[in-house]
Each structure stands twice: as structure tokens, then as C-alpha cells.
Amino acid sequence: MAESSTIIEPVYGLVNLMNKMFVSLSKGDDGLFEIIQHRQSVESEYYHYNCCGEIDEGWGCAYRALQTLISCITQDKSENKDNTAIEDVIHKVKEIKLEDKAVLTKTIPSIKDIQSTLKITKPRQWIDPDYAHTYLSKYRVKGRVEQVWSDKEDELNGLPEKIMTHFEEEGTHIMIDDVIYAYTLAGCVKIIAKPDTIFKHTHYVLVLDPHTTNEMGLEDYSSILMTQCKSSYKNSGIKLEVEGLAYEGGDVFGTSGVFWLPFDVMFSRGKHKHFKIYFPYKRK
């Protein structure tokens, strides 16, 4: 596997930041929607293509999703995910010194380590949620893998509630795979949109997308999100154009790598598409 001379570090703090910024769109007289139900996972580091010096662009998305899952599962159980202010999250990241970063990521296996544990011999072999489940099972992390077809209404209709229940009871991210692309989910919200706003759907999910090579830190993401919270976004929204997903509906919040997306778009409602969904349980 090729290695990069520029080390891209995983970003810590995005889960709380993205959840709190999205919720802020509902506040005030010009709020865009009313929140009926909102659940999120605990915090994690966000891994994507080419992180930590391993070049995996084009094939390593599921490995990166698994690394993000592991980071989430190994977080301090005492961390309060609901009451952490955005400013506190940013401040916490600023305080992490470079020499401490190795300690912060020390328990997260490299792609090579994961392949060795799974006895994968082909350097660029893809994996899916079944592999992730097998890997974490070796470390006594229980969970389940479910399969969903996006053109089966009865399967899709109950999925948002399953996702919210998982976040509430387990707190860990969820890994999804559509046979080609893998992602993790870290939040879910049910809303009632106000008239004449860009928001037209009922459920939205927070997606951590590994299909990016950007080198942004938490402050960069925060700056972009602050800009989106201004009136220009509230009037017209943004288009989503990332690998595996393209959506011009406008009601997307976020940027390359992390974004809130309508549930029906994420799961391709009405199309004949197969998804595997991995629900890892928290360590007891």
C-alpha cells in the first residue's frame, strides 16, 4: 500500500459540531423547521481516504468507516455528548498537542492491521459491514447486520425509528453499505418543515463520508457551517455532489465529508437498491 508524505490526521469533534449546528437552523423566528425527535451518537474521530499516511483512495471507504466506528466505540463512556457546546468542542481540539495525537489515535488500527486480522491477502480488497462485524466481534463488540431493499416501503418506513433507537440505547455510529460505497451515520432527526423553506423531507441523517481526501480541521468545518447558517443558505440551500451521491434538492447541510441529508435520498427510496446496515453495540 502506498504511503503519503503529507500526513492527513482524522478530525475529532465533528459529530457534536454537526448536530448542534443543524439543530440551530430550527431556532429563532426565522427557523426553518420544528424538531420532533433528534438523536445522535457519541463523538468520534472522522477517518477518510488517505488518513494517517495510508493511500486508499478509490477502494478503502469501508476500512475508513470501520476506523471511525472503532474510534466511536472506544470513546470515554463518561463523555456527555448532549451538553457539549460548539465552542467547547473546538477548544478541546485546539488543546490537543501534536505529540498527544499518537496517543489519541493509538488504539485505532491501520488498514494493514485490519487486513491482517481479517486474513485479507489482496492489498486493495474491498470489505463491507459483514467484515466490520466480524472484525469487531474478535474484540467482543456485539452487533447485528441488517439488509434493506430501498424499493420495499415496509422495510424503509421503520428504519428511521430503528436508527434513533440505536443512537439512544447504544450511542455508537451505524455503518451502511450499498454494495459500492460505505458510509457511517452519526445522527438522525425528525422535523416538521415551516412553509416556503428549502426543507421538504421528514427525516434527515448525519453522514460521515469517507470518500474525500480533504485536509480540513475542525475550525475549517466550523467556518463553512457558520457561513451556511446565514440567510443565503436558508433561501436556496446547497447542492450535494460527492462520490456515490448527487442531490440537487437544496436541503443538505454540511460540506465535503460530513453532511445532513434527507433519509429518503440516503437510502434511495423507490429505487431497487440493496443496503447492508451494521449496528454495533457499545462495549459493556
C-alpha positions as protocol buffer text, in pm:
chain_id: "A"
residue {
  index: 1
  type: MET
  ca { x: 0 y: 0 z: 0 }
}
residue {
  index: 2
  type: ALA
  ca { x: 134 y: 343 z: -95 }
}
residue {
  index: 3
  type: GLU
  ca { x: 210 y: 595 z: 177 }
}
residue {
  index: 4
  type: SER
  ca { x: 170 y: 972 z: 169 }
}
residue {
  index: 5
  type: SER
  ca { x: 443 y: 1221 z: 254 }
}
residue {
  index: 6
  type: THR
  ca { x: 176 y: 1458 z: 390 }
}
residue {
  index: 7
  type: ILE
  ca { x: 1 y: 1304 z: 689 }
}
residue {
  index: 8
  type: ILE
  ca { x: -372 y: 1378 z: 700 }
}
residue {
  index: 9
  type: GLU
  ca { x: -498 y: 1342 z: 1055 }
}
residue {
  index: 10
  type: PRO
  ca { x: -851 y: 1228 z: 1143 }
}
residue {
  index: 11
  type: VAL
  ca { x: -1074 y: 1507 z: 1276 }
}
residue {
  index: 12
  type: TYR
  ca { x: -1223 y: 1492 z: 1625 }
}
residue {
  index: 13
  type: GLY
  ca { x: -1535 y: 1687 z: 1726 }
}
residue {
  index: 14
  type: LEU
  ca { x: -1745 y: 1682 z: 1408 }
}
residue {
  index: 15
  type: VAL
  ca { x: -2034 y: 1478 z: 1547 }
}
residue {
  index: 16
  type: ASN
  ca { x: -2123 y: 1730 z: 1816 }
}
residue {
  index: 17
  type: LEU
  ca { x: -2049 y: 2022 z: 1587 }
}
residue {
  index: 18
  type: MET
  ca { x: -2268 y: 1894 z: 1302 }
}
residue {
  index: 19
  type: ASN
  ca { x: -2556 y: 1801 z: 1530 }
}
residue {
  index: 20
  type: LYS
  ca { x: -2560 y: 2131 z: 1716 }
}
residue {
  index: 21
  type: MET
  ca { x: -2524 y: 2343 z: 1402 }
}
residue {
  index: 22
  type: PHE
  ca { x: -2809 y: 2158 z: 1230 }
}
residue {
  index: 23
  type: VAL
  ca { x: -3033 y: 2200 z: 1534 }
}
residue {
  index: 24
  type: SER
  ca { x: -2951 y: 2572 z: 1531 }
}
residue {
  index: 25
  type: LEU
  ca { x: -3134 y: 2601 z: 1198 }
}
residue {
  index: 26
  type: SER
  ca { x: -3458 y: 2542 z: 1389 }
}
residue {
  index: 27
  type: LYS
  ca { x: -3401 y: 2827 z: 1634 }
}
residue {
  index: 28
  type: GLY
  ca { x: -3544 y: 3178 z: 1631 }
}
residue {
  index: 29
  type: ASP
  ca { x: -3822 y: 3347 z: 1438 }
}
residue {
  index: 30
  type: ASP
  ca { x: -3656 y: 3257 z: 1108 }
}
residue {
  index: 31
  type: GLY
  ca { x: -3604 y: 2890 z: 1198 }
}
residue {
  index: 32
  type: LEU
  ca { x: -3654 y: 2656 z: 905 }
}
residue {
  index: 33
  type: PHE
  ca { x: -3824 y: 2369 z: 1083 }
}
residue {
  index: 34
  type: GLU
  ca { x: -3953 y: 2232 z: 1411 }
}
residue {
  index: 35
  type: ILE
  ca { x: -3767 y: 1935 z: 1558 }
}
residue {
  index: 36
  type: ILE
  ca { x: -3993 y: 1649 z: 1663 }
}
residue {
  index: 37
  type: GLN
  ca { x: -3723 y: 1399 z: 1755 }
}
residue {
  index: 38
  type: HIS
  ca { x: -3342 y: 1412 z: 1749 }
}
residue {
  index: 39
  type: ARG
  ca { x: -3084 y: 1150 z: 1841 }
}
residue {
  index: 40
  type: GLN
  ca { x: -2708 y: 1142 z: 1787 }
}
residue {
  index: 41
  type: SER
  ca { x: -2417 y: 910 z: 1851 }
}
residue {
  index: 42
  type: VAL
  ca { x: -2126 y: 978 z: 2081 }
}
residue {
  index: 43
  type: GLU
  ca { x: -1825 y: 1167 z: 1947 }
}
residue {
  index: 44
  type: SER
  ca { x: -1553 y: 1007 z: 1736 }
}
residue {
  index: 45
  type: GLU
  ca { x: -1261 y: 1077 z: 1514 }
}
residue {
  index: 46
  type: TYR
  ca { x: -1357 y: 1102 z: 1148 }
}
residue {
  index: 47
  type: TYR
  ca { x: -1144 y: 890 z: 911 }
}
residue {
  index: 48
  type: HIS
  ca { x: -1146 y: 922 z: 533 }
}
residue {
  index: 49
  type: TYR
  ca { x: -934 y: 842 z: 228 }
}
residue {
  index: 50
  type: ASN
  ca { x: -558 y: 884 z: 278 }
}
residue {
  index: 51
  type: CYS
  ca { x: -572 y: 947 z: 654 }
}
residue {
  index: 52
  type: CYS
  ca { x: -266 y: 863 z: 864 }
}
residue {
  index: 53
  type: GLY
  ca { x: -39 y: 825 z: 561 }
}
residue {
  index: 54
  type: GLU
  ca { x: -216 y: 526 z: 404 }
}
residue {
  index: 55
  type: ILE
  ca { x: -322 y: 589 z: 43 }
}
residue {
  index: 56
  type: ASP
  ca { x: -651 y: 409 z: -16 }
}
residue {
  index: 57
  type: GLU
  ca { x: -844 y: 644 z: -245 }
}
residue {
  index: 58
  type: GLY
  ca { x: -1089 y: 451 z: -462 }
}
residue {
  index: 59
  type: TRP
  ca { x: -1112 y: 133 z: -254 }
}
residue {
  index: 60
  type: GLY
  ca { x: -1071 y: 191 z: 120 }
}
residue {
  index: 61
  type: CYS
  ca { x: -1401 y: 355 z: 218 }
}
residue {
  index: 62
  type: ALA
  ca { x: -1527 y: 65 z: 430 }
}
residue {
  index: 63
  type: TYR
  ca { x: -1196 y: 43 z: 616 }
}
residue {
  index: 64
  type: ARG
  ca { x: -1225 y: 414 z: 696 }
}
residue {
  index: 65
  type: ALA
  ca { x: -1585 y: 368 z: 808 }
}
residue {
  index: 66
  type: LEU
  ca { x: -1468 y: 86 z: 1035 }
}
residue {
  index: 67
  type: GLN
  ca { x: -1189 y: 303 z: 1181 }
}
residue {
  index: 68
  type: THR
  ca { x: -1446 y: 573 z: 1255 }
}
residue {
  index: 69
  type: LEU
  ca { x: -1668 y: 312 z: 1422 }
}
residue {
  index: 70
  type: ILE
  ca { x: -1380 y: 189 z: 1636 }
}
residue {
  index: 71
  type: SER
  ca { x: -1299 y: 545 z: 1740 }
}
residue {
  index: 72
  type: CYS
  ca { x: -1661 y: 591 z: 1844 }
}
residue {
  index: 73
  type: ILE
  ca { x: -1677 y: 264 z: 2037 }
}
residue {
  index: 74
  type: THR
  ca { x: -1355 y: 333 z: 2228 }
}
residue {
  index: 75
  type: GLN
  ca { x: -1458 y: 681 z: 2343 }
}
residue {
  index: 76
  type: ASP
  ca { x: -1474 y: 755 z: 2714 }
}
residue {
  index: 77
  type: LYS
  ca { x: -1817 y: 638 z: 2831 }
}
residue {
  index: 78
  type: SER
  ca { x: -1840 y: 933 z: 3070 }
}
residue {
  index: 79
  type: GLU
  ca { x: -1832 y: 1186 z: 2786 }
}
residue {
  index: 80
  type: ASN
  ca { x: -2150 y: 1393 z: 2779 }
}
residue {
  index: 81
  type: LYS
  ca { x: -2250 y: 1413 z: 2415 }
}
residue {
  index: 82
  type: ASP
  ca { x: -2565 y: 1620 z: 2467 }
}
residue {
  index: 83
  type: ASN
  ca { x: -2437 y: 1919 z: 2663 }
}
residue {
  index: 84
  type: THR
  ca { x: -2107 y: 1995 z: 2492 }
}
residue {
  index: 85
  type: ALA
  ca { x: -2115 y: 2345 z: 2348 }
}
residue {
  index: 86
  type: ILE
  ca { x: -1975 y: 2402 z: 1999 }
}
residue {
  index: 87
  type: GLU
  ca { x: -1715 y: 2635 z: 2146 }
}
residue {
  index: 88
  type: ASP
  ca { x: -1607 y: 2366 z: 2394 }
}
residue {
  index: 89
  type: VAL
  ca { x: -1563 y: 2112 z: 2115 }
}
residue {
  index: 90
  type: ILE
  ca { x: -1346 y: 2350 z: 1913 }
}
residue {
  index: 91
  type: HIS
  ca { x: -1147 y: 2448 z: 2222 }
}
residue {
  index: 92
  type: LYS
  ca { x: -1086 y: 2083 z: 2308 }
}
residue {
  index: 93
  type: VAL
  ca { x: -938 y: 2017 z: 1964 }
}
residue {
  index: 94
  type: LYS
  ca { x: -719 y: 2326 z: 1986 }
}
residue {
  index: 95
  type: GLU
  ca { x: -569 y: 2192 z: 2308 }
}
residue {
  index: 96
  type: ILE
  ca { x: -459 y: 1862 z: 2154 }
}
residue {
  index: 97
  type: LYS
  ca { x: -84 y: 1886 z: 2102 }
}
residue {
  index: 98
  type: LEU
  ca { x: 84 y: 1713 z: 1812 }
}
residue {
  index: 99
  type: GLU
  ca { x: 276 y: 1480 z: 2041 }
}
residue {
  index: 100
  type: ASP
  ca { x: -54 y: 1376 z: 2203 }
}
residue {
  index: 101
  type: LYS
  ca { x: -213 y: 1286 z: 1872 }
}
residue {
  index: 102
  type: ALA
  ca { x: -40 y: 947 z: 1859 }
}
residue {
  index: 103
  type: VAL
  ca { x: -190 y: 865 z: 2198 }
}
residue {
  index: 104
  type: LEU
  ca { x: -536 y: 980 z: 2085 }
}
residue {
  index: 105
  type: THR
  ca { x: -529 y: 752 z: 1779 }
}
residue {
  index: 106
  type: LYS
  ca { x: -311 y: 475 z: 1924 }
}
residue {
  index: 107
  type: THR
  ca { x: -595 y: 222 z: 1963 }
}
residue {
  index: 108
  type: ILE
  ca { x: -723 y: 271 z: 1608 }
}
residue {
  index: 109
  type: PRO
  ca { x: -584 y: 0 z: 1377 }
}
residue {
  index: 110
  type: SER
  ca { x: -436 y: 85 z: 1039 }
}
residue {
  index: 111
  type: ILE
  ca { x: -585 y: -60 z: 722 }
}
residue {
  index: 112
  type: LYS
  ca { x: -296 y: -306 z: 715 }
}
residue {
  index: 113
  type: ASP
  ca { x: -375 y: -411 z: 1071 }
}
residue {
  index: 114
  type: ILE
  ca { x: -741 y: -467 z: 984 }
}
residue {
  index: 115
  type: GLN
  ca { x: -649 y: -672 z: 678 }
}
residue {
  index: 116
  type: SER
  ca { x: -409 y: -881 z: 882 }
}
residue {
  index: 117
  type: THR
  ca { x: -673 y: -954 z: 1147 }
}
residue {
  index: 118
  type: LEU
  ca { x: -928 y: -1047 z: 880 }
}
residue {
  index: 119
  type: LYS
  ca { x: -665 y: -1252 z: 692 }
}
residue {
  index: 120
  type: ILE
  ca { x: -712 y: -1046 z: 377 }
}
residue {
  index: 121
  type: THR
  ca { x: -421 y: -1102 z: 138 }
}
residue {
  index: 122
  type: LYS
  ca { x: -516 y: -873 z: -153 }
}
residue {
  index: 123
  type: PRO
  ca { x: -392 y: -520 z: -69 }
}
residue {
  index: 124
  type: ARG
  ca { x: -693 y: -342 z: -223 }
}
residue {
  index: 125
  type: GLN
  ca { x: -968 y: -587 z: -141 }
}
residue {
  index: 126
  type: TRP
  ca { x: -1297 y: -419 z: -53 }
}
residue {
  index: 127
  type: ILE
  ca { x: -1482 y: -504 z: 266 }
}
residue {
  index: 128
  type: ASP
  ca { x: -1842 y: -448 z: 374 }
}
residue {
  index: 129
  type: PRO
  ca { x: -2043 y: -437 z: 701 }
}
residue {
  index: 130
  type: ASP
  ca { x: -2016 y: -815 z: 739 }
}
residue {
  index: 131
  type: TYR
  ca { x: -1637 y: -782 z: 754 }
}
residue {
  index: 132
  type: ALA
  ca { x: -1668 y: -494 z: 1002 }
}
residue {
  index: 133
  type: HIS
  ca { x: -1896 y: -706 z: 1219 }
}
residue {
  index: 134
  type: THR
  ca { x: -1651 y: -997 z: 1202 }
}
residue {
  index: 135
  type: TYR
  ca { x: -1358 y: -771 z: 1291 }
}
residue {
  index: 136
  type: LEU
  ca { x: -1525 y: -611 z: 1593 }
}
residue {
  index: 137
  type: SER
  ca { x: -1661 y: -947 z: 1711 }
}
residue {
  index: 138
  type: LYS
  ca { x: -1300 y: -1054 z: 1762 }
}
residue {
  index: 139
  type: TYR
  ca { x: -1279 y: -777 z: 2022 }
}
residue {
  index: 140
  type: ARG
  ca { x: -1604 y: -877 z: 2192 }
}
residue {
  index: 141
  type: VAL
  ca { x: -1808 y: -599 z: 2036 }
}
residue {
  index: 142
  type: LYS
  ca { x: -2151 y: -737 z: 1962 }
}
residue {
  index: 143
  type: GLY
  ca { x: -2388 y: -609 z: 1697 }
}
residue {
  index: 144
  type: ARG
  ca { x: -2608 y: -704 z: 1406 }
}
residue {
  index: 145
  type: VAL
  ca { x: -2614 y: -660 z: 1028 }
}
residue {
  index: 146
  type: GLU
  ca { x: -2950 y: -596 z: 860 }
}
residue {
  index: 147
  type: GLN
  ca { x: -3030 y: -593 z: 489 }
}
residue {
  index: 148
  type: VAL
  ca { x: -3274 y: -347 z: 334 }
}
residue {
  index: 149
  type: TRP
  ca { x: -3408 y: -301 z: -18 }
}
residue {
  index: 150
  type: SER
  ca { x: -3488 y: 61 z: -96 }
}
residue {
  index: 151
  type: ASP
  ca { x: -3797 y: -22 z: -303 }
}
residue {
  index: 152
  type: LYS
  ca { x: -3963 y: -207 z: -14 }
}
residue {
  index: 153
  type: GLU
  ca { x: -4167 y: 51 z: 173 }
}
residue {
  index: 154
  type: ASP
  ca { x: -4228 y: -169 z: 476 }
}
residue {
  index: 155
  type: GLU
  ca { x: -3852 y: -208 z: 530 }
}
residue {
  index: 156
  type: LEU
  ca { x: -3771 y: 161 z: 485 }
}
residue {
  index: 157
  type: ASN
  ca { x: -4058 y: 311 z: 682 }
}
residue {
  index: 158
  type: GLY
  ca { x: -3945 y: 166 z: 1014 }
}
residue {
  index: 159
  type: LEU
  ca { x: -3574 y: 233 z: 962 }
}
residue {
  index: 160
  type: PRO
  ca { x: -3557 y: 594 z: 1096 }
}
residue {
  index: 161
  type: GLU
  ca { x: -3704 y: 479 z: 1427 }
}
residue {
  index: 162
  type: LYS
  ca { x: -3454 y: 189 z: 1439 }
}
residue {
  index: 163
  type: ILE
  ca { x: -3169 y: 433 z: 1380 }
}
residue {
  index: 164
  type: MET
  ca { x: -3288 y: 670 z: 1653 }
}
residue {
  index: 165
  type: THR
  ca { x: -3340 y: 386 z: 1899 }
}
residue {
  index: 166
  type: HIS
  ca { x: -2987 y: 262 z: 1830 }
}
residue {
  index: 167
  type: PHE
  ca { x: -2837 y: 606 z: 1898 }
}
residue {
  index: 168
  type: GLU
  ca { x: -3039 y: 639 z: 2218 }
}
residue {
  index: 169
  type: GLU
  ca { x: -2964 y: 291 z: 2355 }
}
residue {
  index: 170
  type: GLU
  ca { x: -2616 y: 217 z: 2218 }
}
residue {
  index: 171
  type: GLY
  ca { x: -2472 y: 555 z: 2121 }
}
residue {
  index: 172
  type: THR
  ca { x: -2242 y: 412 z: 1853 }
}
residue {
  index: 173
  type: HIS
  ca { x: -2226 y: 507 z: 1487 }
}
residue {
  index: 174
  type: ILE
  ca { x: -2402 y: 296 z: 1224 }
}
residue {
  index: 175
  type: MET
  ca { x: -2220 y: 167 z: 914 }
}
residue {
  index: 176
  type: ILE
  ca { x: -2411 y: 140 z: 587 }
}
residue {
  index: 177
  type: ASP
  ca { x: -2307 y: 0 z: 251 }
}
residue {
  index: 178
  type: ASP
  ca { x: -2489 y: -3 z: -83 }
}
residue {
  index: 179
  type: VAL
  ca { x: -2261 y: -269 z: -237 }
}
residue {
  index: 180
  type: ILE
  ca { x: -2034 y: 1 z: -383 }
}
residue {
  index: 181
  type: TYR
  ca { x: -1999 y: 278 z: -124 }
}
residue {
  index: 182
  type: ALA
  ca { x: -1970 y: 268 z: 256 }
}
residue {
  index: 183
  type: TYR
  ca { x: -2062 y: 545 z: 500 }
}
residue {
  index: 184
  type: THR
  ca { x: -2127 y: 593 z: 870 }
}
residue {
  index: 185
  type: LEU
  ca { x: -2430 y: 762 z: 1026 }
}
residue {
  index: 186
  type: ALA
  ca { x: -2395 y: 968 z: 1344 }
}
residue {
  index: 187
  type: GLY
  ca { x: -2730 y: 1142 z: 1385 }
}
residue {
  index: 188
  type: CYS
  ca { x: -3097 y: 1130 z: 1288 }
}
residue {
  index: 189
  type: VAL
  ca { x: -3370 y: 1391 z: 1318 }
}
residue {
  index: 190
  type: LYS
  ca { x: -3743 y: 1407 z: 1252 }
}
residue {
  index: 191
  type: ILE
  ca { x: -3877 y: 1750 z: 1163 }
}
residue {
  index: 192
  type: ILE
  ca { x: -4181 y: 1944 z: 1052 }
}
residue {
  index: 193
  type: ALA
  ca { x: -4067 y: 2198 z: 796 }
}
residue {
  index: 194
  type: LYS
  ca { x: -4206 y: 2550 z: 802 }
}
residue {
  index: 195
  type: PRO
  ca { x: -4384 y: 2678 z: 489 }
}
residue {
  index: 196
  type: ASP
  ca { x: -4175 y: 2808 z: 199 }
}
residue {
  index: 197
  type: THR
  ca { x: -3842 y: 2674 z: 325 }
}
residue {
  index: 198
  type: ILE
  ca { x: -3590 y: 2452 z: 148 }
}
residue {
  index: 199
  type: PHE
  ca { x: -3662 y: 2160 z: 381 }
}
residue {
  index: 200
  type: LYS
  ca { x: -3915 y: 1924 z: 223 }
}
residue {
  index: 201
  type: HIS
  ca { x: -3849 y: 1590 z: 395 }
}
residue {
  index: 202
  type: THR
  ca { x: -3945 y: 1445 z: 732 }
}
residue {
  index: 203
  type: HIS
  ca { x: -3628 y: 1261 z: 835 }
}
residue {
  index: 204
  type: TYR
  ca { x: -3261 y: 1359 z: 792 }
}
residue {
  index: 205
  type: VAL
  ca { x: -2944 y: 1166 z: 877 }
}
residue {
  index: 206
  type: LEU
  ca { x: -2593 y: 1287 z: 957 }
}
residue {
  index: 207
  type: VAL
  ca { x: -2348 y: 1119 z: 719 }
}
residue {
  index: 208
  type: LEU
  ca { x: -1974 y: 1083 z: 778 }
}
residue {
  index: 209
  type: ASP
  ca { x: -1847 y: 1018 z: 427 }
}
residue {
  index: 210
  type: PRO
  ca { x: -1502 y: 857 z: 385 }
}
residue {
  index: 211
  type: HIS
  ca { x: -1485 y: 936 z: 11 }
}
residue {
  index: 212
  type: THR
  ca { x: -1284 y: 1255 z: 44 }
}
residue {
  index: 213
  type: THR
  ca { x: -917 y: 1349 z: 65 }
}
residue {
  index: 214
  type: ASN
  ca { x: -958 y: 1698 z: 211 }
}
residue {
  index: 215
  type: GLU
  ca { x: -717 y: 1818 z: 477 }
}
residue {
  index: 216
  type: MET
  ca { x: -958 y: 2037 z: 674 }
}
residue {
  index: 217
  type: GLY
  ca { x: -957 y: 2063 z: 1051 }
}
residue {
  index: 218
  type: LEU
  ca { x: -1247 y: 2126 z: 1287 }
}
residue {
  index: 219
  type: GLU
  ca { x: -1212 y: 2504 z: 1263 }
}
residue {
  index: 220
  type: ASP
  ca { x: -1237 y: 2485 z: 883 }
}
residue {
  index: 221
  type: TYR
  ca { x: -1558 y: 2284 z: 905 }
}
residue {
  index: 222
  type: SER
  ca { x: -1695 y: 2523 z: 1167 }
}
residue {
  index: 223
  type: SER
  ca { x: -1629 y: 2823 z: 944 }
}
residue {
  index: 224
  type: ILE
  ca { x: -1811 y: 2662 z: 649 }
}
residue {
  index: 225
  type: LEU
  ca { x: -2110 y: 2569 z: 864 }
}
residue {
  index: 226
  type: MET
  ca { x: -2131 y: 2918 z: 1014 }
}
residue {
  index: 227
  type: THR
  ca { x: -2148 y: 3057 z: 661 }
}
residue {
  index: 228
  type: GLN
  ca { x: -2424 y: 2815 z: 566 }
}
residue {
  index: 229
  type: CYS
  ca { x: -2630 y: 2927 z: 864 }
}
residue {
  index: 230
  type: LYS
  ca { x: -2661 y: 3271 z: 708 }
}
residue {
  index: 231
  type: SER
  ca { x: -2963 y: 3382 z: 507 }
}
residue {
  index: 232
  type: SER
  ca { x: -2821 y: 3285 z: 167 }
}
residue {
  index: 233
  type: TYR
  ca { x: -2829 y: 2918 z: 263 }
}
residue {
  index: 234
  type: LYS
  ca { x: -3171 y: 2946 z: 425 }
}
residue {
  index: 235
  type: ASN
  ca { x: -3312 y: 3080 z: 99 }
}
residue {
  index: 236
  type: SER
  ca { x: -3153 y: 2849 z: -157 }
}
residue {
  index: 237
  type: GLY
  ca { x: -2973 y: 2563 z: 20 }
}
residue {
  index: 238
  type: ILE
  ca { x: -2682 y: 2379 z: -141 }
}
residue {
  index: 239
  type: LYS
  ca { x: -2632 y: 2101 z: -392 }
}
residue {
  index: 240
  type: LEU
  ca { x: -2457 y: 1781 z: -294 }
}
residue {
  index: 241
  type: GLU
  ca { x: -2204 y: 1635 z: -534 }
}
residue {
  index: 242
  type: VAL
  ca { x: -1990 y: 1368 z: -371 }
}
residue {
  index: 243
  type: GLU
  ca { x: -1878 y: 1023 z: -477 }
}
residue {
  index: 244
  type: GLY
  ca { x: -2177 y: 791 z: -483 }
}
residue {
  index: 245
  type: LEU
  ca { x: -2430 y: 1065 z: -405 }
}
residue {
  index: 246
  type: ALA
  ca { x: -2565 y: 1353 z: -611 }
}
residue {
  index: 247
  type: TYR
  ca { x: -2861 y: 1557 z: -495 }
}
residue {
  index: 248
  type: GLU
  ca { x: -2986 y: 1898 z: -605 }
}
residue {
  index: 249
  type: GLY
  ca { x: -3281 y: 1932 z: -368 }
}
residue {
  index: 250
  type: GLY
  ca { x: -3107 y: 2203 z: -165 }
}
residue {
  index: 251
  type: ASP
  ca { x: -3199 y: 2069 z: 179 }
}
residue {
  index: 252
  type: VAL
  ca { x: -2849 y: 1945 z: 254 }
}
residue {
  index: 253
  type: PHE
  ca { x: -2642 y: 2091 z: 537 }
}
residue {
  index: 254
  type: GLY
  ca { x: -2267 y: 2044 z: 552 }
}
residue {
  index: 255
  type: THR
  ca { x: -1978 y: 2006 z: 315 }
}
residue {
  index: 256
  type: SER
  ca { x: -1744 y: 1750 z: 159 }
}
residue {
  index: 257
  type: GLY
  ca { x: -1710 y: 1463 z: 401 }
}
residue {
  index: 258
  type: VAL
  ca { x: -1982 y: 1545 z: 655 }
}
residue {
  index: 259
  type: PHE
  ca { x: -2339 y: 1646 z: 582 }
}
residue {
  index: 260
  type: TRP
  ca { x: -2703 y: 1617 z: 681 }
}
residue {
  index: 261
  type: LEU
  ca { x: -2902 y: 1453 z: 404 }
}
residue {
  index: 262
  type: PRO
  ca { x: -3269 y: 1356 z: 363 }
}
residue {
  index: 263
  type: PHE
  ca { x: -3321 y: 996 z: 474 }
}
residue {
  index: 264
  type: ASP
  ca { x: -3508 y: 915 z: 151 }
}
residue {
  index: 265
  type: VAL
  ca { x: -3209 y: 1035 z: -55 }
}
residue {
  index: 266
  type: MET
  ca { x: -2951 y: 848 z: 152 }
}
residue {
  index: 267
  type: PHE
  ca { x: -3144 y: 525 z: 117 }
}
residue {
  index: 268
  type: SER
  ca { x: -3259 y: 582 z: -244 }
}
residue {
  index: 269
  type: ARG
  ca { x: -3628 y: 538 z: -164 }
}
residue {
  index: 270
  type: GLY
  ca { x: -3821 y: 396 z: -459 }
}
residue {
  index: 271
  type: LYS
  ca { x: -3513 y: 261 z: -635 }
}
residue {
  index: 272
  type: HIS
  ca { x: -3415 y: -106 z: -644 }
}
residue {
  index: 273
  type: LYS
  ca { x: -3104 y: -77 z: -430 }
}
residue {
  index: 274
  type: HIS
  ca { x: -2958 y: -313 z: -171 }
}
residue {
  index: 275
  type: PHE
  ca { x: -2816 y: -187 z: 159 }
}
residue {
  index: 276
  type: LYS
  ca { x: -2634 y: -361 z: 440 }
}
residue {
  index: 277
  type: ILE
  ca { x: -2659 y: -181 z: 772 }
}
residue {
  index: 278
  type: TYR
  ca { x: -2431 y: -262 z: 1065 }
}
residue {
  index: 279
  type: PHE
  ca { x: -2550 y: -170 z: 1414 }
}
residue {
  index: 280
  type: PRO
  ca { x: -2254 y: -220 z: 1654 }
}
residue {
  index: 281
  type: TYR
  ca { x: -2339 y: -227 z: 2024 }
}
residue {
  index: 282
  type: LYS
  ca { x: -2147 y: -36 z: 2286 }
}
residue {
  index: 283
  type: ARG
  ca { x: -1893 y: -224 z: 2494 }
}
residue {
  index: 284
  type: LYS
  ca { x: -2028 y: -329 z: 2832 }
}
